[in-house]
Amino acid sequence: MFKVIQAVKKPCLVYKVFAAGRRVGTPAEVRLCLETALGKIKRTDALIAGMYQQLGDQVGDNAAIVRDVCARER
């Protein structure tokens, strides 16, 4: 799917990067999913990630990972 996203000229909304939770069992797996998705989409694309706050501060944790990954790409 990343090849299709890259080939499309318009911005895309990229979702299901965690494969409905099947790909994430540890914080390292969350980071890997986000790094992979952010590294393979266009700069104009948006990433949508499902989160469940009752299992911890997933919003804050994911935001920190995204900031870190994006800062390293500059």
PyMOL Python script that loads the backbone (N, CA, C, O; Angstrom):
from pymol import cmd

cmd.read_pdbstr("""\
ATOM      1  N   MET A   1       0.809  -1.185   0.000  1.00  0.00           N
ATOM      2  CA  MET A   1       0.000   0.000   0.000  1.00  0.00           C
ATOM      3  C   MET A   1       0.861   1.261   0.000  1.00  0.00           C
ATOM      4  O   MET A   1       0.470   2.286  -0.557  1.00  0.00           O
ATOM      5  N   PHE A   2       2.032   1.179   0.627  1.00  0.00           N
ATOM      6  CA  PHE A   2       2.902   2.361   0.644  1.00  0.00           C
ATOM      7  C   PHE A   2       3.298   2.779  -0.772  1.00  0.00           C
ATOM      8  O   PHE A   2       3.439   3.972  -1.041  1.00  0.00           O
ATOM      9  N   LYS A   3       3.478   1.826  -1.671  1.00  0.00           N
ATOM     10  CA  LYS A   3       3.817   2.166  -3.062  1.00  0.00           C
ATOM     11  C   LYS A   3       2.682   2.941  -3.716  1.00  0.00           C
ATOM     12  O   LYS A   3       2.919   3.893  -4.460  1.00  0.00           O
ATOM     13  N   VAL A   4       1.453   2.532  -3.438  1.00  0.00           N
ATOM     14  CA  VAL A   4       0.291   3.228  -3.996  1.00  0.00           C
ATOM     15  C   VAL A   4       0.207   4.636  -3.418  1.00  0.00           C
ATOM     16  O   VAL A   4      -0.013   5.600  -4.151  1.00  0.00           O
ATOM     17  N   ILE A   5       0.381   4.754  -2.117  1.00  0.00           N
ATOM     18  CA  ILE A   5       0.331   6.067  -1.464  1.00  0.00           C
ATOM     19  C   ILE A   5       1.378   6.997  -2.058  1.00  0.00           C
ATOM     20  O   ILE A   5       1.096   8.166  -2.319  1.00  0.00           O
ATOM     21  N   GLN A   6       2.572   6.490  -2.270  1.00  0.00           N
ATOM     22  CA  GLN A   6       3.649   7.304  -2.834  1.00  0.00           C
ATOM     23  C   GLN A   6       3.365   7.695  -4.280  1.00  0.00           C
ATOM     24  O   GLN A   6       3.787   8.762  -4.726  1.00  0.00           O
ATOM     25  N   ALA A   7       2.660   6.849  -5.008  1.00  0.00           N
ATOM     26  CA  ALA A   7       2.382   7.122  -6.418  1.00  0.00           C
ATOM     27  C   ALA A   7       1.266   8.142  -6.617  1.00  0.00           C
ATOM     28  O   ALA A   7       1.228   8.828  -7.638  1.00  0.00           O
ATOM     29  N   VAL A   8       0.365   8.244  -5.656  1.00  0.00           N
ATOM     30  CA  VAL A   8      -0.753   9.190  -5.755  1.00  0.00           C
ATOM     31  C   VAL A   8      -0.221  10.609  -5.593  1.00  0.00           C
ATOM     32  O   VAL A   8       0.538  10.892  -4.665  1.00  0.00           O
ATOM     33  N   LYS A   9      -0.618  11.494  -6.491  1.00  0.00           N
ATOM     34  CA  LYS A   9      -0.115  12.867  -6.445  1.00  0.00           C
ATOM     35  C   LYS A   9      -0.755  13.701  -5.330  1.00  0.00           C
ATOM     36  O   LYS A   9      -0.125  14.615  -4.799  1.00  0.00           O
ATOM     37  N   LYS A  10      -1.983  13.391  -4.982  1.00  0.00           N
ATOM     38  CA  LYS A  10      -2.685  14.153  -3.946  1.00  0.00           C
ATOM     39  C   LYS A  10      -2.345  13.612  -2.557  1.00  0.00           C
ATOM     40  O   LYS A  10      -1.890  12.477  -2.422  1.00  0.00           O
ATOM     41  N   PRO A  11      -2.569  14.428  -1.531  1.00  0.00           N
ATOM     42  CA  PRO A  11      -2.344  13.951  -0.166  1.00  0.00           C
ATOM     43  C   PRO A  11      -3.271  12.790   0.178  1.00  0.00           C
ATOM     44  O   PRO A  11      -4.418  12.748  -0.268  1.00  0.00           O
ATOM     45  N   CYS A  12      -2.777  11.869   0.956  1.00  0.00           N
ATOM     46  CA  CYS A  12      -3.549  10.697   1.380  1.00  0.00           C
ATOM     47  C   CYS A  12      -3.741  10.716   2.896  1.00  0.00           C
ATOM     48  O   CYS A  12      -2.931  11.285   3.627  1.00  0.00           O
ATOM     49  N   LEU A  13      -4.817  10.089   3.353  1.00  0.00           N
ATOM     50  CA  LEU A  13      -5.027   9.828   4.764  1.00  0.00           C
ATOM     51  C   LEU A  13      -4.615   8.381   5.007  1.00  0.00           C
ATOM     52  O   LEU A  13      -5.233   7.458   4.476  1.00  0.00           O
ATOM     53  N   VAL A  14      -3.601   8.189   5.786  1.00  0.00           N
ATOM     54  CA  VAL A  14      -3.040   6.854   6.029  1.00  0.00           C
ATOM     55  C   VAL A  14      -3.538   6.374   7.391  1.00  0.00           C
ATOM     56  O   VAL A  14      -3.343   7.053   8.400  1.00  0.00           O
ATOM     57  N   TYR A  15      -4.174   5.214   7.420  1.00  0.00           N
ATOM     58  CA  TYR A  15      -4.705   4.701   8.679  1.00  0.00           C
ATOM     59  C   TYR A  15      -4.456   3.216   8.801  1.00  0.00           C
ATOM     60  O   TYR A  15      -3.979   2.573   7.866  1.00  0.00           O
ATOM     61  N   LYS A  16      -4.779   2.679   9.956  1.00  0.00           N
ATOM     62  CA  LYS A  16      -4.555   1.269  10.305  1.00  0.00           C
ATOM     63  C   LYS A  16      -3.064   0.935  10.357  1.00  0.00           C
ATOM     64  O   LYS A  16      -2.662  -0.178  10.019  1.00  0.00           O
ATOM     65  N   VAL A  17      -2.248   1.898  10.781  1.00  0.00           N
ATOM     66  CA  VAL A  17      -0.801   1.646  10.852  1.00  0.00           C
ATOM     67  C   VAL A  17      -0.454   0.658  11.957  1.00  0.00           C
ATOM     68  O   VAL A  17       0.628   0.072  11.943  1.00  0.00           O
ATOM     69  N   PHE A  18      -1.360   0.465  12.917  1.00  0.00           N
ATOM     70  CA  PHE A  18      -1.139  -0.518  13.971  1.00  0.00           C
ATOM     71  C   PHE A  18      -1.856  -1.836  13.681  1.00  0.00           C
ATOM     72  O   PHE A  18      -1.883  -2.720  14.537  1.00  0.00           O
ATOM     73  N   ALA A  19      -2.429  -1.978  12.504  1.00  0.00           N
ATOM     74  CA  ALA A  19      -3.150  -3.195  12.097  1.00  0.00           C
ATOM     75  C   ALA A  19      -4.198  -3.590  13.138  1.00  0.00           C
ATOM     76  O   ALA A  19      -4.272  -4.744  13.560  1.00  0.00           O
ATOM     77  N   ALA A  20      -4.996  -2.620  13.538  1.00  0.00           N
ATOM     78  CA  ALA A  20      -6.071  -2.838  14.515  1.00  0.00           C
ATOM     79  C   ALA A  20      -5.536  -3.422  15.822  1.00  0.00           C
ATOM     80  O   ALA A  20      -6.217  -4.207  16.483  1.00  0.00           O
ATOM     81  N   GLY A  21      -4.328  -3.040  16.186  1.00  0.00           N
ATOM     82  CA  GLY A  21      -3.728  -3.498  17.435  1.00  0.00           C
ATOM     83  C   GLY A  21      -3.010  -4.826  17.346  1.00  0.00           C
ATOM     84  O   GLY A  21      -2.358  -5.240  18.305  1.00  0.00           O
ATOM     85  N   ARG A  22      -3.116  -5.499  16.219  1.00  0.00           N
ATOM     86  CA  ARG A  22      -2.471  -6.802  16.074  1.00  0.00           C
ATOM     87  C   ARG A  22      -0.955  -6.692  15.948  1.00  0.00           C
ATOM     88  O   ARG A  22      -0.247  -7.676  16.161  1.00  0.00           O
ATOM     89  N   ARG A  23      -0.449  -5.510  15.605  1.00  0.00           N
ATOM     90  CA  ARG A  23       0.986  -5.331  15.396  1.00  0.00           C
ATOM     91  C   ARG A  23       1.700  -4.739  16.597  1.00  0.00           C
ATOM     92  O   ARG A  23       2.918  -4.567  16.563  1.00  0.00           O
ATOM     93  N   VAL A  24       0.973  -4.426  17.651  1.00  0.00           N
ATOM     94  CA  VAL A  24       1.603  -3.720  18.761  1.00  0.00           C
ATOM     95  C   VAL A  24       1.378  -4.430  20.085  1.00  0.00           C
ATOM     96  O   VAL A  24       0.249  -4.551  20.560  1.00  0.00           O
ATOM     97  N   GLY A  25       2.452  -4.887  20.662  1.00  0.00           N
ATOM     98  CA  GLY A  25       2.382  -5.511  21.969  1.00  0.00           C
ATOM     99  C   GLY A  25       3.322  -4.836  22.944  1.00  0.00           C
ATOM    100  O   GLY A  25       3.214  -5.008  24.159  1.00  0.00           O
ATOM    101  N   THR A  26       4.255  -4.058  22.390  1.00  0.00           N
ATOM    102  CA  THR A  26       5.237  -3.371  23.218  1.00  0.00           C
ATOM    103  C   THR A  26       5.423  -1.940  22.713  1.00  0.00           C
ATOM    104  O   THR A  26       5.067  -1.635  21.575  1.00  0.00           O
ATOM    105  N   PRO A  27       5.974  -1.069  23.544  1.00  0.00           N
ATOM    106  CA  PRO A  27       6.273   0.290  23.070  1.00  0.00           C
ATOM    107  C   PRO A  27       7.229   0.291  21.869  1.00  0.00           C
ATOM    108  O   PRO A  27       7.128   1.161  21.004  1.00  0.00           O
ATOM    109  N   ALA A  28       8.137  -0.658  21.809  1.00  0.00           N
ATOM    110  CA  ALA A  28       9.061  -0.739  20.672  1.00  0.00           C
ATOM    111  C   ALA A  28       8.312  -1.038  19.381  1.00  0.00           C
ATOM    112  O   ALA A  28       8.671  -0.517  18.325  1.00  0.00           O
ATOM    113  N   GLU A  29       7.280  -1.867  19.450  1.00  0.00           N
ATOM    114  CA  GLU A  29       6.484  -2.179  18.255  1.00  0.00           C
ATOM    115  C   GLU A  29       5.652  -0.974  17.817  1.00  0.00           C
ATOM    116  O   GLU A  29       5.454  -0.755  16.622  1.00  0.00           O
ATOM    117  N   VAL A  30       5.167  -0.196  18.781  1.00  0.00           N
ATOM    118  CA  VAL A  30       4.434   1.041  18.449  1.00  0.00           C
ATOM    119  C   VAL A  30       5.373   1.969  17.680  1.00  0.00           C
ATOM    120  O   VAL A  30       5.014   2.501  16.629  1.00  0.00           O
ATOM    121  N   ARG A  31       6.586   2.158  18.220  1.00  0.00           N
ATOM    122  CA  ARG A  31       7.578   3.028  17.569  1.00  0.00           C
ATOM    123  C   ARG A  31       7.888   2.517  16.164  1.00  0.00           C
ATOM    124  O   ARG A  31       7.944   3.309  15.223  1.00  0.00           O
ATOM    125  N   LEU A  32       8.089   1.220  16.008  1.00  0.00           N
ATOM    126  CA  LEU A  32       8.411   0.658  14.696  1.00  0.00           C
ATOM    127  C   LEU A  32       7.286   0.913  13.694  1.00  0.00           C
ATOM    128  O   LEU A  32       7.552   1.281  12.550  1.00  0.00           O
ATOM    129  N   CYS A  33       6.034   0.724  14.109  1.00  0.00           N
ATOM    130  CA  CYS A  33       4.901   0.968  13.210  1.00  0.00           C
ATOM    131  C   CYS A  33       4.851   2.436  12.775  1.00  0.00           C
ATOM    132  O   CYS A  33       4.661   2.732  11.596  1.00  0.00           O
ATOM    133  N   LEU A  34       5.022   3.344  13.728  1.00  0.00           N
ATOM    134  CA  LEU A  34       4.975   4.762  13.389  1.00  0.00           C
ATOM    135  C   LEU A  34       6.169   5.183  12.539  1.00  0.00           C
ATOM    136  O   LEU A  34       6.012   5.953  11.591  1.00  0.00           O
ATOM    137  N   GLU A  35       7.365   4.684  12.868  1.00  0.00           N
ATOM    138  CA  GLU A  35       8.552   5.012  12.067  1.00  0.00           C
ATOM    139  C   GLU A  35       8.394   4.510  10.637  1.00  0.00           C
ATOM    140  O   GLU A  35       8.722   5.217   9.684  1.00  0.00           O
ATOM    141  N   THR A  36       7.891   3.294  10.493  1.00  0.00           N
ATOM    142  CA  THR A  36       7.703   2.715   9.155  1.00  0.00           C
ATOM    143  C   THR A  36       6.707   3.537   8.350  1.00  0.00           C
ATOM    144  O   THR A  36       6.978   3.912   7.209  1.00  0.00           O
ATOM    145  N   ALA A  37       5.557   3.813   8.948  1.00  0.00           N
ATOM    146  CA  ALA A  37       4.524   4.570   8.231  1.00  0.00           C
ATOM    147  C   ALA A  37       5.019   5.958   7.867  1.00  0.00           C
ATOM    148  O   ALA A  37       4.875   6.383   6.721  1.00  0.00           O
ATOM    149  N   LEU A  38       5.596   6.669   8.821  1.00  0.00           N
ATOM    150  CA  LEU A  38       6.052   8.032   8.545  1.00  0.00           C
ATOM    151  C   LEU A  38       7.195   8.055   7.532  1.00  0.00           C
ATOM    152  O   LEU A  38       7.338   9.020   6.782  1.00  0.00           O
ATOM    153  N   GLY A  39       7.988   7.025   7.507  1.00  0.00           N
ATOM    154  CA  GLY A  39       9.101   6.958   6.565  1.00  0.00           C
ATOM    155  C   GLY A  39       8.692   6.598   5.149  1.00  0.00           C
ATOM    156  O   GLY A  39       9.463   6.806   4.212  1.00  0.00           O
ATOM    157  N   LYS A  40       7.491   6.060   4.979  1.00  0.00           N
ATOM    158  CA  LYS A  40       7.073   5.583   3.664  1.00  0.00           C
ATOM    159  C   LYS A  40       5.945   6.384   3.043  1.00  0.00           C
ATOM    160  O   LYS A  40       5.521   6.083   1.928  1.00  0.00           O
ATOM    161  N   ILE A  41       5.445   7.407   3.747  1.00  0.00           N
ATOM    162  CA  ILE A  41       4.391   8.230   3.160  1.00  0.00           C
ATOM    163  C   ILE A  41       4.981   9.571   2.728  1.00  0.00           C
ATOM    164  O   ILE A  41       6.101   9.925   3.098  1.00  0.00           O
ATOM    165  N   LYS A  42       4.203  10.304   1.939  1.00  0.00           N
ATOM    166  CA  LYS A  42       4.660  11.611   1.469  1.00  0.00           C
ATOM    167  C   LYS A  42       4.552  12.640   2.588  1.00  0.00           C
ATOM    168  O   LYS A  42       3.786  12.457   3.534  1.00  0.00           O
ATOM    169  N   ARG A  43       5.310  13.709   2.479  1.00  0.00           N
ATOM    170  CA  ARG A  43       5.275  14.769   3.496  1.00  0.00           C
ATOM    171  C   ARG A  43       3.910  15.450   3.564  1.00  0.00           C
ATOM    172  O   ARG A  43       3.570  16.047   4.585  1.00  0.00           O
ATOM    173  N   THR A  44       3.137  15.367   2.503  1.00  0.00           N
ATOM    174  CA  THR A  44       1.821  16.005   2.466  1.00  0.00           C
ATOM    175  C   THR A  44       0.710  15.090   2.984  1.00  0.00           C
ATOM    176  O   THR A  44      -0.433  15.531   3.108  1.00  0.00           O
ATOM    177  N   ASP A  45       1.011  13.852   3.284  1.00  0.00           N
ATOM    178  CA  ASP A  45       0.011  12.896   3.765  1.00  0.00           C
ATOM    179  C   ASP A  45      -0.243  13.084   5.254  1.00  0.00           C
ATOM    180  O   ASP A  45       0.573  13.667   5.968  1.00  0.00           O
ATOM    181  N   ALA A  46      -1.375  12.587   5.706  1.00  0.00           N
ATOM    182  CA  ALA A  46      -1.721  12.616   7.126  1.00  0.00           C
ATOM    183  C   ALA A  46      -1.844  11.190   7.640  1.00  0.00           C
ATOM    184  O   ALA A  46      -2.301  10.297   6.927  1.00  0.00           O
ATOM    185  N   LEU A  47      -1.435  10.992   8.873  1.00  0.00           N
ATOM    186  CA  LEU A  47      -1.485   9.672   9.486  1.00  0.00           C
ATOM    187  C   LEU A  47      -2.562   9.678  10.572  1.00  0.00           C
ATOM    188  O   LEU A  47      -2.596  10.569  11.420  1.00  0.00           O
ATOM    189  N   ILE A  48      -3.426   8.690  10.536  1.00  0.00           N
ATOM    190  CA  ILE A  48      -4.496   8.553  11.528  1.00  0.00           C
ATOM    191  C   ILE A  48      -4.194   7.298  12.341  1.00  0.00           C
ATOM    192  O   ILE A  48      -4.058   6.209  11.782  1.00  0.00           O
ATOM    193  N   ALA A  49      -4.091   7.450  13.651  1.00  0.00           N
ATOM    194  CA  ALA A  49      -3.773   6.303  14.510  1.00  0.00           C
ATOM    195  C   ALA A  49      -4.857   6.137  15.565  1.00  0.00           C
ATOM    196  O   ALA A  49      -5.200   7.084  16.273  1.00  0.00           O
ATOM    197  N   GLY A  50      -5.385   4.936  15.662  1.00  0.00           N
ATOM    198  CA  GLY A  50      -6.363   4.648  16.687  1.00  0.00           C
ATOM    199  C   GLY A  50      -5.665   4.456  18.031  1.00  0.00           C
ATOM    200  O   GLY A  50      -4.612   3.825  18.117  1.00  0.00           O
ATOM    201  N   MET A  51      -6.268   5.009  19.070  1.00  0.00           N
ATOM    202  CA  MET A  51      -5.659   4.925  20.393  1.00  0.00           C
ATOM    203  C   MET A  51      -6.733   4.645  21.439  1.00  0.00           C
ATOM    204  O   MET A  51      -7.908   4.957  21.246  1.00  0.00           O
ATOM    205  N   TYR A  52      -6.310   4.059  22.532  1.00  0.00           N
ATOM    206  CA  TYR A  52      -7.216   3.683  23.614  1.00  0.00           C
ATOM    207  C   TYR A  52      -6.611   4.184  24.912  1.00  0.00           C
ATOM    208  O   TYR A  52      -5.762   3.519  25.506  1.00  0.00           O
ATOM    209  N   GLN A  53      -7.047   5.353  25.352  1.00  0.00           N
ATOM    210  CA  GLN A  53      -6.453   6.035  26.495  1.00  0.00           C
ATOM    211  C   GLN A  53      -6.556   5.260  27.808  1.00  0.00           C
ATOM    212  O   GLN A  53      -5.791   5.532  28.733  1.00  0.00           O
ATOM    213  N   GLN A  54      -7.464   4.319  27.914  1.00  0.00           N
ATOM    214  CA  GLN A  54      -7.618   3.573  29.162  1.00  0.00           C
ATOM    215  C   GLN A  54      -6.443   2.622  29.413  1.00  0.00           C
ATOM    216  O   GLN A  54      -6.307   2.076  30.508  1.00  0.00           O
ATOM    217  N   LEU A  55      -5.612   2.430  28.416  1.00  0.00           N
ATOM    218  CA  LEU A  55      -4.430   1.577  28.582  1.00  0.00           C
ATOM    219  C   LEU A  55      -3.177   2.404  28.840  1.00  0.00           C
ATOM    220  O   LEU A  55      -2.067   1.877  28.763  1.00  0.00           O
ATOM    221  N   GLY A  56      -3.330   3.667  29.138  1.00  0.00           N
ATOM    222  CA  GLY A  56      -2.193   4.548  29.364  1.00  0.00           C
ATOM    223  C   GLY A  56      -2.335   5.789  28.501  1.00  0.00           C
ATOM    224  O   GLY A  56      -3.340   5.965  27.813  1.00  0.00           O
ATOM    225  N   ASP A  57      -1.343   6.633  28.538  1.00  0.00           N
ATOM    226  CA  ASP A  57      -1.374   7.877  27.757  1.00  0.00           C
ATOM    227  C   ASP A  57      -0.870   7.616  26.342  1.00  0.00           C
ATOM    228  O   ASP A  57       0.213   8.065  25.967  1.00  0.00           O
ATOM    229  N   GLN A  58      -1.663   6.888  25.563  1.00  0.00           N
ATOM    230  CA  GLN A  58      -1.262   6.561  24.199  1.00  0.00           C
ATOM    231  C   GLN A  58      -1.164   7.811  23.330  1.00  0.00           C
ATOM    232  O   GLN A  58      -0.305   7.877  22.450  1.00  0.00           O
ATOM    233  N   VAL A  59      -2.015   8.790  23.554  1.00  0.00           N
ATOM    234  CA  VAL A  59      -1.953  10.034  22.770  1.00  0.00           C
ATOM    235  C   VAL A  59      -0.611  10.716  23.008  1.00  0.00           C
ATOM    236  O   VAL A  59       0.082  11.070  22.054  1.00  0.00           O
ATOM    237  N   GLY A  60      -0.244  10.900  24.261  1.00  0.00           N
ATOM    238  CA  GLY A  60       1.026  11.541  24.585  1.00  0.00           C
ATOM    239  C   GLY A  60       2.223  10.734  24.120  1.00  0.00           C
ATOM    240  O   GLY A  60       3.176  11.290  23.574  1.00  0.00           O
ATOM    241  N   ASP A  61       2.181   9.427  24.332  1.00  0.00           N
ATOM    242  CA  ASP A  61       3.290   8.562  23.924  1.00  0.00           C
ATOM    243  C   ASP A  61       3.474   8.583  22.405  1.00  0.00           C
ATOM    244  O   ASP A  61       4.595   8.711  21.913  1.00  0.00           O
ATOM    245  N   ASN A  62       2.369   8.457  21.668  1.00  0.00           N
ATOM    246  CA  ASN A  62       2.458   8.447  20.206  1.00  0.00           C
ATOM    247  C   ASN A  62       2.898   9.804  19.665  1.00  0.00           C
ATOM    248  O   ASN A  62       3.676   9.877  18.714  1.00  0.00           O
ATOM    249  N   ALA A  63       2.399  10.874  20.275  1.00  0.00           N
ATOM    250  CA  ALA A  63       2.803  12.220  19.848  1.00  0.00           C
ATOM    251  C   ALA A  63       4.306  12.416  20.044  1.00  0.00           C
ATOM    252  O   ALA A  63       4.970  13.014  19.197  1.00  0.00           O
ATOM    253  N   ALA A  64       4.839  11.919  21.148  1.00  0.00           N
ATOM    254  CA  ALA A  64       6.274  12.040  21.409  1.00  0.00           C
ATOM    255  C   ALA A  64       7.080  11.272  20.369  1.00  0.00           C
ATOM    256  O   ALA A  64       8.114  11.752  19.904  1.00  0.00           O
ATOM    257  N   ILE A  65       6.614  10.090  20.004  1.00  0.00           N
ATOM    258  CA  ILE A  65       7.312   9.297  18.984  1.00  0.00           C
ATOM    259  C   ILE A  65       7.284  10.022  17.642  1.00  0.00           C
ATOM    260  O   ILE A  65       8.304  10.110  16.960  1.00  0.00           O
ATOM    261  N   VAL A  66       6.121  10.537  17.265  1.00  0.00           N
ATOM    262  CA  VAL A  66       5.992  11.242  15.980  1.00  0.00           C
ATOM    263  C   VAL A  66       6.900  12.475  15.958  1.00  0.00           C
ATOM    264  O   VAL A  66       7.580  12.730  14.964  1.00  0.00           O
ATOM    265  N   ARG A  67       6.911  13.238  17.052  1.00  0.00           N
ATOM    266  CA  ARG A  67       7.807  14.412  17.112  1.00  0.00           C
ATOM    267  C   ARG A  67       9.256  13.995  16.955  1.00  0.00           C
ATOM    268  O   ARG A  67      10.010  14.641  16.227  1.00  0.00           O
ATOM    269  N   ASP A  68       9.658  12.921  17.628  1.00  0.00           N
ATOM    270  CA  ASP A  68      11.038  12.438  17.547  1.00  0.00           C
ATOM    271  C   ASP A  68      11.390  11.988  16.134  1.00  0.00           C
ATOM    272  O   ASP A  68      12.442  12.355  15.609  1.00  0.00           O
ATOM    273  N   VAL A  69      10.522  11.200  15.519  1.00  0.00           N
ATOM    274  CA  VAL A  69      10.774  10.699  14.166  1.00  0.00           C
ATOM    275  C   VAL A  69      10.847  11.866  13.167  1.00  0.00           C
ATOM    276  O   VAL A  69      11.745  11.907  12.326  1.00  0.00           O
ATOM    277  N   CYS A  70       9.923  12.791  13.260  1.00  0.00           N
ATOM    278  CA  CYS A  70       9.895  13.926  12.330  1.00  0.00           C
ATOM    279  C   CYS A  70      11.103  14.849  12.551  1.00  0.00           C
ATOM    280  O   CYS A  70      11.624  15.409  11.587  1.00  0.00           O
ATOM    281  N   ALA A  71      11.548  15.014  13.776  1.00  0.00           N
ATOM    282  CA  ALA A  71      12.713  15.854  14.055  1.00  0.00           C
ATOM    283  C   ALA A  71      13.978  15.252  13.466  1.00  0.00           C
ATOM    284  O   ALA A  71      14.859  15.980  13.008  1.00  0.00           O
ATOM    285  N   ARG A  72      14.072  13.937  13.474  1.00  0.00           N
ATOM    286  CA  ARG A  72      15.260  13.276  12.909  1.00  0.00           C
ATOM    287  C   ARG A  72      15.285  13.349  11.394  1.00  0.00           C
ATOM    288  O   ARG A  72      16.356  13.259  10.793  1.00  0.00           O
ATOM    289  N   GLU A  73      14.123  13.510  10.759  1.00  0.00           N
ATOM    290  CA  GLU A  73      14.064  13.561   9.293  1.00  0.00           C
ATOM    291  C   GLU A  73      14.501  14.904   8.734  1.00  0.00           C
ATOM    292  O   GLU A  73      14.783  15.004   7.540  1.00  0.00           O
ATOM    293  N   ARG A  74      14.564  15.930   9.556  1.00  0.00           N
ATOM    294  CA  ARG A  74      14.914  17.274   9.054  1.00  0.00           C
ATOM    295  C   ARG A  74      16.365  17.388   8.747  1.00  0.00           C
ATOM    296  O   ARG A  74      16.824  18.446   8.318  1.00  0.00           O
TER     297      ARG A  74
END
""", "prot")
cmd.dss("prot")
cmd.show_as("cartoon", "prot")
cmd.util.cbc("prot")
cmd.orient("prot")
